[in-house]
């Protein structure tokens, strides 16, 4: 059985209490992190599991991994620019 829209939305909303207990700056980041998961809604629906949190966690991990990969790419670009400057 795949996850329904309602199950996914309920799971995401179930984290409101956690978000509310965070400091304001962390709450903002956490809320944004959850918002980014909505882009993976179709993939979360495809997950066959009695635990909707698994699909949410996998989406969160994917968002984090994409950010890390992007940051590494930006770091490499800056490093290359610095190395080019030194070679002149």
URVEN-V159344 format. One record per residue. N is the residue number from 1. RES is the residue in three letters. SS is DSSP state (a for helix, b for strand, c for the rest). PSI is psi in whole degrees, -180 to 180 (999 if undefined). D_FIRST is the distance of its C-alpha to the first C-alpha in Angstrom with 2 decimals. Layout:
((N;RES;SS;PSI;D_FIRST) (N;RES;SS;PSI;D_FIRST))
//
This chain:
((1;UNK;c;126;0.00) (2;UNK;b;162;3.80) (3;UNK;c;139;6.68) (4;UNK;c;164;8.96) (5;UNK;a;-45;12.66) (6;UNK;a;-44;13.71) (7;UNK;a;-41;11.80) (8;UNK;a;-47;13.29) (9;UNK;a;-43;16.61) (10;UNK;a;-40;16.81) (11;UNK;a;-45;16.33) (12;UNK;a;-41;18.99) (13;UNK;a;-24;21.21) (14;UNK;c;-14;20.99) (15;UNK;c;2;23.15) (16;UNK;a;-40;25.96) (17;UNK;a;-41;27.80) (18;UNK;a;-48;27.87) (19;UNK;a;-40;29.17) (20;UNK;a;-25;31.71) (21;UNK;c;-8;33.14) (22;UNK;c;159;33.88) (23;UNK;c;156;37.24) (24;UNK;a;-47;37.49) (25;UNK;a;-38;37.51) (26;UNK;a;-36;34.48) (27;UNK;a;-43;32.64) (28;UNK;a;-46;33.33) (29;UNK;a;-43;32.03) (30;UNK;a;-44;28.86) (31;UNK;a;-42;28.20) (32;UNK;a;-41;28.87) (33;UNK;a;-45;26.57) (34;UNK;a;-40;23.63) (35;UNK;a;-40;24.76) (36;UNK;a;-25;24.67) (37;UNK;a;-23;20.96) (38;UNK;a;-23;20.32) (39;UNK;a;-16;21.35) (40;UNK;a;18;18.18) (41;UNK;a;-47;15.92) (42;UNK;a;-37;14.42) (43;UNK;a;-37;13.80) (44;UNK;a;-37;12.23) (45;UNK;a;-31;9.75) (46;UNK;a;-17;8.95) (47;UNK;c;125;8.40) (48;UNK;b;104;5.48) (49;UNK;c;146;7.00) (50;UNK;c;-2;7.99) (51;UNK;c;97;11.03) (52;UNK;a;-24;11.42) (53;UNK;a;-28;14.90) (54;UNK;a;-46;14.13) (55;UNK;a;-39;13.35) (56;UNK;a;-47;16.41) (57;UNK;a;-40;18.56) (58;UNK;a;-39;17.91) (59;UNK;a;-43;18.93) (60;UNK;a;-43;21.93) (61;UNK;a;-40;22.92) (62;UNK;a;-43;22.83) (63;UNK;a;-45;25.00) (64;UNK;a;-43;27.35) (65;UNK;a;-42;27.61) (66;UNK;a;-40;28.45) (67;UNK;a;-44;31.11) (68;UNK;a;-45;32.57) (69;UNK;a;-43;32.82) (70;UNK;a;-46;34.50) (71;UNK;a;-40;36.89) (72;UNK;a;-40;37.83) (73;UNK;a;-43;38.63) (74;UNK;a;-40;40.79) (75;UNK;a;-45;42.50) (76;UNK;a;-40;43.35) (77;UNK;a;-46;44.80) (78;UNK;a;-40;46.98) (79;UNK;a;-43;48.04) (80;UNK;a;-42;49.03) (81;UNK;a;-41;51.03) (82;UNK;a;-44;52.78) (83;UNK;a;-37;53.58) (84;UNK;a;-40;54.98) (85;UNK;a;-36;57.20) (86;UNK;a;-28;58.56) (87;UNK;a;-16;59.35) (88;UNK;c;999;61.69))
//
